[in-house]
Amino acid sequence: MTQSQEGRGPDKRPETVIDEAAALTEAEEQKVVERLSLRAPAIYAIIKEEGEAELARPTGSLIWSGLVSGIAMGFSVLTLALLQMHLPTAGWTPLVTSFGYATGFLIVILGRQQLFTENTITIVLPLISEGSWAALGSLARVWGVVLIANWTGCIAVALGLVAFALVPDDVARAVIAVSRHYGELTGGEAFRQAIGAGFLVAVMVWMKPGAEGSEFVLITATAWLIALGEFTHVIAGMVEIVVLVLAGELEVMDGLFTLALPTLAGNIIGGTGLFALLAYAQVKDEVRTVDPADGGDPPVGTGL
């Protein structure tokens, strides 16, 4: 036992502090521990716990939360349009207008609403970990309910922007203008560009537990990059699809089968097929799954 440990009970001093910090006070040592970066297994455990909580939520709660989320995502398109309206056309313009895309993501994520692309990693980790049919059924329920609720909200906000004249005519025209880039994509382009968006949203979800106090910056930077890189997002994209349909510039079937469904597939592959599996692969050998009833340590995530 070192001199710094004498006279202190085993619970008085964090065990993770290195011996070189023996000269620190207990309060200083605790601050060191608090500032240590979360290890990957800890992040995995946090997201998995959140996923299990989401899987257990009642269907009615998922519907209302998903509906609000879909409406909120319409503000990403609206803010992007407003910025483009008031800024000159120049090479630097997209660097600024792309920040507008973050509006809906900030409302949804900081407001703890249900966004489908967040769930491509959050509720997938429990399934990967358990690998049971029950977990698969729970995931299918949440995915299906949240996606339909998100899309319903998108339809509602698009109707408000274009059909019900809840914004001035020049703003409505700007919303239609910013939506055209998505409507001009082929199915293959929508799919490929959706993989990047799915991956970036999953990265953001993975980084969020370690970004305490900086969530605003993390979410804004992620959404800005999605917009600047012209990646396609299945929820914000549905707002644009409905806007173009209402403007008479896109057929319903083209919007659904050429744009929405390929984007959905790409987002799932990017978020689940790539990042979620990679995230689990990096921690699977470190995660303890011993049952406490058998006398072992609890699984990672139960005692953080």
N, C-alpha and C positions, 0 to 999 in steps of 0.2 A: 504494500500500500504506500502510495506517495505521501509526502508531507501535506499536500493540499487536500488529501482525502481523509486525514486523521481528524477525528472529532466530528465528522459529518456522517450522518446516516446514509444508507444506500440509496434513499429516495431524495436526498438533498441535492445531488449533483448529477446532471445528465450524463449518462454513460457514453454518449457519442462524442463528447468533447475530448479532443486530443490532449495528451499530457503537457504539450508545450503551452497550453492555455492555463496551466496551474496557477499563474499569478493573477488571473482574472477573478473578479467577485462572482458570486453565484448569479446575480442579476445579469452581469455581462456575459457569463457563459450561456445563460438561457437565451439571450439575444443572438448569440452565435448559432445556437441550435435552430432558432426560429428562421434564421436567414439561410440555412443550408438548403440547397435546391432539392426539390422532391425527386427521389429516385423513380425510375421507370415503373417498378412494381407498385409503388405507392400511387402513381398517377393511374395505372391500370385499375387498382382497387377502387379508387374514388369514382372513376367513370363507370366501372362495373356496378358499384352500389347504386349510382344514379340510374343506370339502365334498369336494374331490378325494380327500383321504385317506380319508374315509368311503366314498366310492364304490368305492374299491379294496379295502376290507376283505372278507375271506372271508365267505361266507354263514353258516358255522358260528359265527363270532365275532359276527355281527349277531344271530343267533338267541338266543344265550346272553345277550348284552348287553341285547337287547330284552326278554327274559323277566324278567331281574332288574329292569329299569326298570318293567315292568308291575306286578310285585309291590310295588316301592317306592312307586308311585303310590297303592297302597291305603292307605298310611299318611297320605296327605293327607286321605282320607275319615275314617279312624280318628281322627286327631288333632282334626279338626273336630268329630267326634261327642263325643270326650272333653271338649273345652272346653265344648260346649253342655250336657253332662251336669252340669257342676260350676259353671256360671254361672247367675245368675238371668235370667229373661226380662225384658228391658228394651230401651229404644230403642238403648242403646249396645252391647248384647251383640254384634251382628254385627261391630262395629268390632274387637272382641277375638277372637272365635271365627274370623274370617276368616284370622287369622295361622296357624291350624292347617293351612290348605290348602297352606302353603308347604313342609311337611315332606317330602312326596314329591318335589317339584321340587328341593329342596336335595340330597336323597340322589342323585337321578338326574343332575342337571347338574354338581354338584361332583364326583361320582363318575365322570363322563365316560361315562355309560351312554347307550344309544340310546333317545331319546324321539321319537316320530313327529312331534310338532308342532315340535320343533326343526328337523327335517329339511325342514320346509316352506319354509325359507329357505336353510339351510346347503348342502344338496346341489343346490338349485335354481340358485344363482348360476353354477356351472360350466355348467349346461345353457343358461342365458340367454346366457352369454358365448360358448359354442361353437356352440350351435344345431345340433348334429348328432344323427343317429338313434342313434349309439352312446351319446351322453350321455343321451338320452331312455331308452334301454334300461337303462342303469346306474341311472338314477333310479327307474325302475319296479321294478327288482329290489330296491333298498334300501327303497323305500317299502313294497312288498308284504311283504317279510320282516319289517321292523321293526314294521309295524302288526299283523300276525298274532302275532308274538312278544309285543308289548305287550299285546294283548288276551288271549293265553293266560295271561300273568302276572296280569292283572286277574281272570280267572276263578278262578285258583288262590287268590289272596288273598281273594276274596269267599267262596269255599268255606270257607276257614279261619275267616273271621269269623262266618259264619252257620251253615254246615252241620256243620263239624267241631268247633265249640265251643272254638276256641283262645283265645277271650276270654270273660269272664263274661257271663251272660245279659243283664244290664242294659246292658253295653257293646254287645252285639249289637243290642239294641233301639234304642239310640241311633244306631247306624250305619244301621239301617233308617229311622229317623226323619229323619236328615239327607239320606237318598237320595230321599225322597218328592218333594222340590221338583222334581227332575229328571224323575221319572216322571210328573208331572202336566203336563208341557209338551206342546204340540202339535208336529208336525213342523216347522211354519213357525217357531214360537218357538225350538225347538232350533237350527234353521239360523241364524236371525238373531243369536241370542245367541252362537253359535259364531264368527261373524266377528270379533267384538271379542276373543275369547280368542286366536284365531289371530294377529291383528295384534299383540296385546300380547306374546305369546311371541316373535314375530319381532323386535319392538322390543328385547326383552331380549337376544336373541342378537346383534343389531347393536351394542348398547351394551356388551356384555361385554368386548370387547377394550380398551376405554378405561376400564374399571372395575376395573383390576388392584388387588387388595387390598380391593375393596368388593363382590365378587361376592355375598357372603352377603346384603348389604342389597339389592342390585339384584334378586336372585331372590325374596327374601322380599316385597319391595314389589310385584313383578309378580304373584306368586301371590295376595297379599292383595287386590289390586285385582280380579283375576279372580273371586275368591270373593265379595267385597263387591258387585261389579257384577252378580253372578249370571250371568256369562258361562259358556257350556258348553264343556267340554273333552273331547275324544273318548276320552282314555285314562282319566282320573279318572272320567269319566262312565260308562265301561264297568264299572268297579267297582260303581257305584251301580245300574246296570241289572241286573247279575247278582245283587246283593244283593236287589233287589226281586223278581226272578224266583224266587229261592230262598225268599223269604218268602211267595210266592204272591200278590203284589200287582201283578204285571206279566206279561203273556204274552211268550214269547220273540220271536215275530214283531213284536210291537209295540215291544219294546225295540230290535230290530235296525233295522226299517224306519222307525219313527216317531221314534226318538231317535238311535241310533248313526250311521246313514248320513247323515241330515241334518246332524248335528254334524260328522261327518267332512268333508262338503262345505263347511260354513261355516268350519271351521278352515283348510282348504286355501285357500279364497278370501281369508280374512283374512291368512294368512301368506305365501302365494305370489302370489295374484292382486292383492293390494294392496301389502303392504310390500316383498316381494322385487322386484317390478317397479319400484316407486318408488325403492327403494335403488339399483337398477342405473341407472335413468334419471338420477339425480343425479351419477353418476360416469362414465358411458359416454363422455363427451367428454374425460375426463381420463386414462382408462386407456390406457396404451401397449400395443400388441400387436405390436410390432416383433420379428421373429425375431432373436435374438442371432447366429445363424449368418450373417445377411445384413449384419452389421456394425453393427446398431442397438443401442439400449439394450434390456435385458431387460424383459419385461412387469412391470407393477406386481405386487408380491408376491414377486418372486424375490430382491430385494435389500434388504428392509426391515431 
